[in-house]
Amino acid sequence: MATTAAIILAAGRGTRMRSGRAKALHELGGVPLVAHVVRAVERAQLGRPWVVVGYQAQRVEEVLEGRAAFVLQPELKGTGDAVLRALEAIPEEVEQVVVLYADCPLVPPELLTQLVQHAETAHCAATLVTTIMDNPHGYGRVLRREDGAIQAIREEKDASPLERQIQEINTGIGVWRVSELAAALKDLPDHQGEQYLTDAVSRIAERGGRVCALLWEDDQQVMGVNTRRELALAEARLRQDTLLRLFEQGVTIVDPATTYVDAEVEVGQDTVIYPMTFLRGRTTIGRECHIGPMSTIVDSRIMDGVVVEQSVVEHSVIGSSARVGPFSHLRPGTYLDRDVKIGNFVELKNTRVGIGSKASHHSYLGDATIGGRVNIGAGTVIVNFDGTAKHQTFIGDEAFIGCNANLVAPIEIGPGAYVAAGSTLTQNVPGDALAIARGRQENKPGWAKARRSRRHEPS
């Protein structure tokens, strides 16, 4: 078996995206376009790919750190020049290369596996992946010889009216024999300062090399993303594939049309996802959960049996059988242990809540460590910011915080302590103590009656 390496072209700016960001960095399903292609290479077991970078090279390298080797294309002189630079960098023992594009993110690993196998058995100088499109506008057309081999790839702007009627297009994905590709790349024609990899096809054919095709039926899987519209089309297909994966894993999705799940999200068996729910980033959700409706969960870990209703959860962990919502917001750094209840209109940030504790309504809990079986009354506010720095609050096991309490950090409420409703605390409370910090009530008998009578006296 020939030694194979993968080359991914990710140097281009992508002017048709109308963006200041490199095209390879635009996200699809919460993942940069180029990262999708790298993952396909990894799953096809083609080793660590060589990624050709140019525009915003440092940002592309940061996204793929540890997953790829990089080749710099200092000037964007086209795909032919990019591949030539990659060939100069790869080890000498590599006999064939699989060339892919960073803007072709839906390519499945099985296509790459079949492509390499086809090249091994067909003994071709190059094997290109082609597909049939009803509307091939913008793609290079495949010109074949009488024996079925590919003779050339004709870019649309150079194609004749007859050639433009051809519906078989070049996807840009292909496997090339290194020796013949390197020779063909050395004398490619110049197209206004750029050299096209597709011109290598006719060069190889002219020298007697055979260029084969692997026709891929699903044209959406090999579509290129060059515009915002095409990005949206690819997003719709990826979302469809992601939801299908979840269906097959035993997840109930009540309304697929209004459920948005990023590519790297994992959901356990018998979990139910309700309409208008967004699961983003590297979120993982356990078994038998109920998520939504109208919930957003970002880069968080949700254990088994959790309910999240009409709430936002970001960069947080929720323990088994906990309940969140409706209308709660778990900000980054929140950790809820099992059986915790966070009710309506409760906000947490950088806070750990122990087993079985409850904050049922209208509270803010920030920069706090809360023990187990604690009751947080309605209207409780942890005053964690003094205008300059954040401060910590510690609440012991089985403490009871009455309604409308303000805990001015740094402060510690001991285990089993009670905080009277309406208190504003600035000092620590010992365990099992009752803390009262409010103005003394004073009643004035008859005051209201006297006030009403004065209001009706003649002037």
PLY file of the C-alpha trace (Angstrom):
ply
format ascii 1.0
element vertex 459
property float x
property float y
property float z
element edge 458
property int vertex1
property int vertex2
end_header
0.00 0.00 0.00
1.35 3.40 -0.98
2.35 5.83 1.74
-0.33 8.53 1.84
-0.50 12.04 3.30
-3.39 14.51 3.37
-3.05 18.14 2.28
-5.74 20.68 3.17
-5.73 24.03 1.38
-6.71 26.75 3.86
-4.72 29.79 2.73
-7.41 31.74 0.92
-9.17 34.84 2.11
-12.60 34.03 0.68
-13.56 37.42 -0.71
-17.07 36.28 -1.66
-17.87 35.79 2.03
-17.62 39.58 2.41
-15.83 39.13 5.71
-12.71 40.24 7.54
-12.30 36.66 8.76
-10.50 33.98 6.76
-12.99 31.68 5.08
-11.51 28.60 6.78
-12.42 30.10 10.17
-16.12 30.65 9.53
-18.12 28.29 11.72
-20.44 25.51 10.69
-22.32 23.74 13.45
-20.18 25.56 16.00
-16.92 24.33 14.42
-14.59 26.19 12.01
-14.87 24.95 8.41
-11.27 23.73 8.32
-11.73 21.74 11.56
-14.51 19.71 9.91
-12.11 18.69 7.14
-9.36 17.82 9.63
-11.81 15.63 11.54
-12.73 13.77 8.34
-9.03 13.11 7.69
-8.58 11.87 11.25
-11.56 9.53 11.05
-10.37 8.18 7.70
-7.08 7.35 9.48
-4.95 9.33 7.04
-2.67 10.65 9.76
-1.99 14.23 10.75
-2.76 16.45 7.75
-0.58 19.14 6.23
-2.55 22.40 6.21
-1.48 25.15 3.83
-2.07 28.52 5.52
-1.75 32.08 4.28
-4.35 34.71 5.13
-4.68 34.94 8.94
-2.30 31.98 9.19
-1.74 32.38 12.93
-5.45 32.20 13.73
-5.88 29.07 11.60
-2.92 27.45 13.34
-4.36 28.29 16.76
-7.65 26.60 15.87
-5.86 23.42 14.75
-3.07 23.40 17.33
-1.80 19.85 17.86
-3.93 18.39 15.08
-2.00 19.39 11.95
1.35 20.35 10.46
1.44 23.70 8.70
2.90 24.99 5.44
2.95 28.73 4.78
1.98 30.14 1.40
3.40 33.68 1.74
1.65 35.01 -1.35
-1.76 33.76 -2.42
-0.77 32.54 -5.87
-3.45 29.92 -6.29
-4.12 26.30 -5.48
-1.36 24.98 -7.74
1.27 27.02 -5.91
-0.20 26.00 -2.52
0.04 22.27 -3.30
3.57 22.66 -4.68
4.69 24.24 -1.40
3.08 21.40 0.54
4.87 18.80 -1.61
8.17 20.50 -0.78
7.44 20.06 2.95
6.08 16.54 3.22
8.44 13.59 3.84
10.14 12.02 0.81
8.65 8.59 1.50
5.10 9.84 0.80
4.00 8.35 -2.52
0.54 9.85 -2.88
-1.37 12.79 -1.41
-5.06 13.37 -0.79
-5.81 17.01 -1.52
-8.81 18.63 0.15
-10.16 22.15 0.59
-10.95 23.84 3.88
-14.19 25.16 2.39
-15.57 21.67 1.72
-16.62 20.86 5.31
-19.23 18.14 4.80
-16.88 15.61 3.22
-17.51 12.27 4.98
-14.61 10.08 6.14
-15.95 7.13 4.13
-15.48 9.12 0.92
-11.79 9.56 1.70
-11.45 5.88 2.53
-13.08 4.86 -0.75
-10.98 7.39 -2.64
-7.70 5.97 -1.39
-8.87 2.40 -2.01
-9.93 3.32 -5.56
-6.56 4.87 -6.27
-4.77 1.76 -5.00
-6.72 -0.59 -7.28
-7.05 1.59 -10.38
-3.35 2.49 -10.61
-4.13 6.01 -11.84
-1.83 9.00 -11.72
-4.69 10.89 -10.07
-8.23 10.10 -8.98
-10.63 13.03 -8.63
-13.93 13.07 -6.79
-16.70 14.27 -9.09
-20.43 14.67 -8.66
-23.50 15.51 -10.74
-25.22 18.83 -10.05
-28.51 20.04 -11.46
-27.12 23.57 -11.38
-23.32 23.36 -11.76
-22.85 27.13 -12.04
-19.47 28.20 -10.66
-17.85 24.76 -10.69
-15.21 23.38 -13.02
-16.68 20.92 -15.55
-15.20 17.45 -16.04
-14.10 16.72 -19.62
-13.71 13.01 -20.32
-12.00 11.05 -23.05
-13.78 8.33 -25.00
-12.39 5.67 -22.67
-13.92 7.44 -19.66
-10.70 8.86 -18.24
-10.62 12.55 -17.35
-8.96 14.69 -19.99
-9.22 18.11 -18.33
-11.09 20.28 -15.83
-12.54 23.35 -17.50
-13.27 26.28 -15.20
-16.61 27.89 -15.96
-15.19 31.21 -17.12
-13.05 29.36 -19.68
-15.71 26.85 -20.76
-17.52 26.95 -24.07
-21.33 27.09 -24.16
-21.40 23.34 -24.89
-19.01 22.55 -22.02
-21.13 24.59 -19.62
-23.99 22.17 -20.22
-21.94 19.39 -18.60
-23.38 18.60 -15.17
-20.46 16.52 -13.85
-18.27 18.86 -11.81
-14.91 18.66 -10.07
-15.22 18.84 -6.29
-11.54 19.66 -5.80
-11.02 16.55 -3.68
-8.60 14.03 -5.14
-5.69 11.69 -4.59
-2.54 12.30 -6.62
0.64 10.31 -7.22
3.35 12.61 -5.87
5.93 12.06 -8.63
3.54 12.92 -11.46
1.84 15.75 -9.58
5.15 17.45 -8.74
6.22 17.33 -12.38
2.90 18.75 -13.59
2.94 21.62 -11.09
6.26 22.99 -12.32
4.97 24.42 -15.59
1.38 25.40 -14.90
-0.01 28.38 -16.83
-0.43 31.72 -15.09
-3.95 33.07 -14.59
-3.50 36.71 -13.57
-0.93 35.84 -10.92
-2.44 32.50 -9.86
-1.81 28.88 -10.76
-4.68 26.40 -10.62
-4.32 22.84 -9.41
-6.95 21.81 -11.96
-4.51 22.60 -14.79
-2.35 19.72 -13.54
-5.06 17.32 -14.80
-4.50 18.17 -18.47
-0.70 18.22 -17.94
-0.76 14.69 -16.57
-3.11 13.50 -19.32
-0.88 15.05 -22.02
2.09 13.10 -20.66
0.21 9.82 -20.90
-0.91 9.59 -17.28
-4.39 8.32 -16.56
-6.71 10.53 -14.46
-9.61 8.60 -13.00
-12.84 9.69 -11.33
-14.74 8.59 -8.26
-18.32 9.73 -8.83
-19.98 10.65 -5.51
-23.77 10.65 -5.61
-24.50 12.97 -2.69
-23.54 16.37 -4.11
-24.29 18.19 -0.84
-21.54 16.29 0.98
-18.94 17.64 -1.44
-20.31 21.16 -1.87
-17.96 24.09 -1.50
-18.77 26.99 0.81
-17.85 30.24 -0.89
-20.69 32.59 0.10
-22.89 33.28 3.12
-25.78 31.63 1.31
-23.78 28.46 0.74
-22.73 28.54 4.40
-26.41 28.57 5.37
-27.16 25.68 3.01
-24.31 23.66 4.50
-25.53 24.50 8.01
-28.99 23.15 7.17
-27.54 19.89 5.84
-25.22 19.46 8.81
-28.06 20.10 11.26
-30.16 17.51 9.46
-27.34 14.97 9.72
-26.74 15.79 13.39
-30.39 15.35 14.35
-30.51 12.08 12.41
-27.52 10.87 14.43
-29.34 11.71 17.66
-32.51 9.95 16.50
-30.47 6.82 15.84
-28.96 7.07 19.34
-32.39 7.03 21.01
-32.99 10.75 21.53
-36.48 12.23 21.18
-36.59 15.56 19.33
-40.13 16.91 19.49
-39.77 19.39 16.62
-36.65 19.00 14.44
-37.53 22.16 12.50
-36.96 24.35 15.57
-34.15 22.42 17.27
-30.54 23.49 16.67
-27.71 21.17 17.69
-24.03 21.79 16.97
-21.89 19.10 15.40
-19.93 18.10 18.52
-22.88 17.87 20.92
-23.55 14.47 22.51
-26.94 13.49 23.97
-27.80 10.36 25.96
-30.52 7.81 25.33
-34.15 8.62 26.20
-33.49 12.33 26.58
-36.25 14.58 25.21
-35.40 17.86 23.47
-38.30 20.31 23.18
-38.83 23.01 20.52
-36.74 26.19 20.19
-33.76 24.64 21.96
-30.13 25.41 21.06
-27.38 22.97 22.07
-24.05 24.56 21.21
-20.32 23.90 21.32
-19.05 20.78 23.06
-22.11 20.26 25.22
-22.79 16.77 26.57
-26.18 15.76 27.94
-26.87 12.55 29.84
-29.71 10.04 29.70
-33.39 10.67 30.48
-33.09 14.46 30.56
-35.75 16.96 29.52
-34.26 19.99 27.78
-36.40 22.95 26.74
-38.55 24.34 25.40
-36.71 27.56 24.57
-33.44 26.67 26.27
-29.86 27.39 25.26
-26.98 25.27 26.54
-23.40 26.19 25.59
-20.24 24.14 26.25
-21.76 22.52 29.33
-22.03 19.06 30.89
-25.47 17.86 31.94
-25.78 14.62 33.94
-28.61 12.05 33.84
-32.19 12.94 34.68
-31.80 16.71 34.54
-34.58 19.14 33.61
-33.67 22.48 32.01
-36.74 24.52 31.14
-36.68 27.87 29.32
-33.23 28.74 30.62
-29.68 29.57 29.52
-26.73 27.46 30.65
-23.17 28.49 29.72
-19.90 26.70 30.51
-21.46 24.98 33.50
-21.98 21.52 35.02
-25.37 20.26 36.22
-25.50 17.14 38.40
-27.95 14.28 38.09
-31.66 14.87 38.78
-31.20 18.62 39.16
-33.86 20.99 37.90
-33.25 24.40 36.33
-35.81 26.97 35.30
-37.94 28.34 34.00
-36.15 31.60 33.14
-32.87 30.92 34.94
-29.36 31.82 33.79
-26.34 29.70 34.69
-23.30 31.74 33.72
-19.75 30.34 33.31
-18.27 28.51 36.27
-21.52 27.26 37.76
-21.57 23.74 39.24
-24.80 22.23 40.52
-24.56 18.97 42.45
-27.26 16.32 42.24
-30.86 17.07 43.22
-30.34 20.84 43.21
-33.31 23.02 42.30
-32.77 26.38 40.62
-36.16 27.98 40.03
-37.48 30.89 38.02
-35.44 34.07 37.54
-32.33 32.86 39.36
-28.87 33.83 38.09
-25.65 32.06 39.09
-22.06 32.81 38.17
-18.88 31.01 39.28
-20.86 29.31 42.02
-20.94 25.77 43.36
-24.20 24.50 44.87
-24.23 21.35 47.02
-26.50 18.31 47.06
-30.21 19.02 47.42
-29.95 22.79 47.85
-32.67 25.07 46.51
-32.90 28.60 45.16
-36.45 28.67 43.96
-36.94 32.23 42.75
-35.56 35.69 42.02
-31.99 35.51 43.33
-28.43 36.31 42.28
-25.69 33.95 43.48
-22.20 34.92 42.34
-18.70 33.77 43.36
-20.09 31.51 46.06
-19.69 28.04 47.53
-23.02 26.79 48.86
-23.25 23.59 50.86
-25.82 20.81 50.76
-29.50 21.11 51.71
-29.34 24.92 51.85
-32.47 26.98 51.28
-32.01 30.28 49.46
-35.08 32.49 49.90
-36.62 34.65 47.21
-34.83 37.91 46.50
-31.48 36.81 47.93
-28.52 38.70 46.48
-24.88 37.86 47.02
-23.14 41.22 46.82
-19.87 39.97 45.36
-18.43 43.07 43.67
-17.15 46.14 45.49
-16.51 48.13 42.33
-12.92 46.95 42.05
-12.69 43.26 42.87
-14.91 40.18 43.27
-15.17 38.50 46.68
-16.16 35.02 47.82
-19.13 33.85 49.88
-19.34 30.53 51.75
-22.62 29.08 52.99
-22.47 25.94 55.11
-24.63 22.82 54.92
-28.29 23.12 55.94
-28.16 26.89 56.29
-31.40 28.85 55.74
-31.26 32.20 53.96
-34.48 34.16 54.39
-36.18 36.17 51.67
-34.77 39.49 50.47
-31.38 38.98 52.15
-28.20 40.73 50.99
-24.96 38.89 51.75
-22.09 41.36 51.35
-18.97 39.43 50.42
-16.51 38.37 51.65
-18.69 36.58 54.12
-19.22 33.12 55.61
-22.54 31.70 56.81
-21.91 28.73 59.10
-23.60 25.31 58.86
-27.17 25.28 60.12
-27.29 29.05 60.51
-30.41 31.13 59.82
-30.48 34.54 58.15
-33.61 36.51 58.94
-35.67 37.83 56.02
-34.79 41.36 54.95
-31.29 41.28 56.44
-28.20 42.87 54.95
-25.20 41.02 56.38
-21.63 42.32 56.40
-20.17 39.98 59.05
-19.72 36.22 59.31
-22.48 34.17 60.93
-21.49 31.26 63.24
-22.98 27.83 62.69
-26.50 27.32 64.10
-26.85 31.06 64.85
-29.65 33.42 63.80
-28.47 36.59 62.07
-30.75 39.64 62.01
-29.51 42.80 60.31
-32.37 45.21 59.65
-33.83 48.40 61.07
-36.13 48.00 64.08
-39.85 48.24 63.21
-41.80 51.07 64.80
-45.63 51.32 64.72
-47.42 54.67 65.26
-51.05 54.02 66.29
-53.69 56.17 64.56
-51.19 57.87 62.24
-52.92 56.78 59.00
-56.38 57.77 60.27
-55.13 61.22 61.29
-53.50 61.71 57.91
-56.73 60.87 56.07
-58.77 63.27 58.23
-56.31 66.13 57.55
-56.63 65.52 53.86
-60.43 66.13 54.00
-60.38 69.27 56.17
-61.70 72.45 54.40
-58.99 74.81 53.29
0 1
1 2
2 3
3 4
4 5
5 6
6 7
7 8
8 9
9 10
10 11
11 12
12 13
13 14
14 15
15 16
16 17
17 18
18 19
19 20
20 21
21 22
22 23
23 24
24 25
25 26
26 27
27 28
28 29
29 30
30 31
31 32
32 33
33 34
34 35
35 36
36 37
37 38
38 39
39 40
40 41
41 42
42 43
43 44
44 45
45 46
46 47
47 48
48 49
49 50
50 51
51 52
52 53
53 54
54 55
55 56
56 57
57 58
58 59
59 60
60 61
61 62
62 63
63 64
64 65
65 66
66 67
67 68
68 69
69 70
70 71
71 72
72 73
73 74
74 75
75 76
76 77
77 78
78 79
79 80
80 81
81 82
82 83
83 84
84 85
85 86
86 87
87 88
88 89
89 90
90 91
91 92
92 93
93 94
94 95
95 96
96 97
97 98
98 99
99 100
100 101
101 102
102 103
103 104
104 105
105 106
106 107
107 108
108 109
109 110
110 111
111 112
112 113
113 114
114 115
115 116
116 117
117 118
118 119
119 120
120 121
121 122
122 123
123 124
124 125
125 126
126 127
127 128
128 129
129 130
130 131
131 132
132 133
133 134
134 135
135 136
136 137
137 138
138 139
139 140
140 141
141 142
142 143
143 144
144 145
145 146
146 147
147 148
148 149
149 150
150 151
151 152
152 153
153 154
154 155
155 156
156 157
157 158
158 159
159 160
160 161
161 162
162 163
163 164
164 165
165 166
166 167
167 168
168 169
169 170
170 171
171 172
172 173
173 174
174 175
175 176
176 177
177 178
178 179
179 180
180 181
181 182
182 183
183 184
184 185
185 186
186 187
187 188
188 189
189 190
190 191
191 192
192 193
193 194
194 195
195 196
196 197
197 198
198 199
199 200
200 201
201 202
202 203
203 204
204 205
205 206
206 207
207 208
208 209
209 210
210 211
211 212
212 213
213 214
214 215
215 216
216 217
217 218
218 219
219 220
220 221
221 222
222 223
223 224
224 225
225 226
226 227
227 228
228 229
229 230
230 231
231 232
232 233
233 234
234 235
235 236
236 237
237 238
238 239
239 240
240 241
241 242
242 243
243 244
244 245
245 246
246 247
247 248
248 249
249 250
250 251
251 252
252 253
253 254
254 255
255 256
256 257
257 258
258 259
259 260
260 261
261 262
262 263
263 264
264 265
265 266
266 267
267 268
268 269
269 270
270 271
271 272
272 273
273 274
274 275
275 276
276 277
277 278
278 279
279 280
280 281
281 282
282 283
283 284
284 285
285 286
286 287
287 288
288 289
289 290
290 291
291 292
292 293
293 294
294 295
295 296
296 297
297 298
298 299
299 300
300 301
301 302
302 303
303 304
304 305
305 306
306 307
307 308
308 309
309 310
310 311
311 312
312 313
313 314
314 315
315 316
316 317
317 318
318 319
319 320
320 321
321 322
322 323
323 324
324 325
325 326
326 327
327 328
328 329
329 330
330 331
331 332
332 333
333 334
334 335
335 336
336 337
337 338
338 339
339 340
340 341
341 342
342 343
343 344
344 345
345 346
346 347
347 348
348 349
349 350
350 351
351 352
352 353
353 354
354 355
355 356
356 357
357 358
358 359
359 360
360 361
361 362
362 363
363 364
364 365
365 366
366 367
367 368
368 369
369 370
370 371
371 372
372 373
373 374
374 375
375 376
376 377
377 378
378 379
379 380
380 381
381 382
382 383
383 384
384 385
385 386
386 387
387 388
388 389
389 390
390 391
391 392
392 393
393 394
394 395
395 396
396 397
397 398
398 399
399 400
400 401
401 402
402 403
403 404
404 405
405 406
406 407
407 408
408 409
409 410
410 411
411 412
412 413
413 414
414 415
415 416
416 417
417 418
418 419
419 420
420 421
421 422
422 423
423 424
424 425
425 426
426 427
427 428
428 429
429 430
430 431
431 432
432 433
433 434
434 435
435 436
436 437
437 438
438 439
439 440
440 441
441 442
442 443
443 444
444 445
445 446
446 447
447 448
448 449
449 450
450 451
451 452
452 453
453 454
454 455
455 456
456 457
457 458
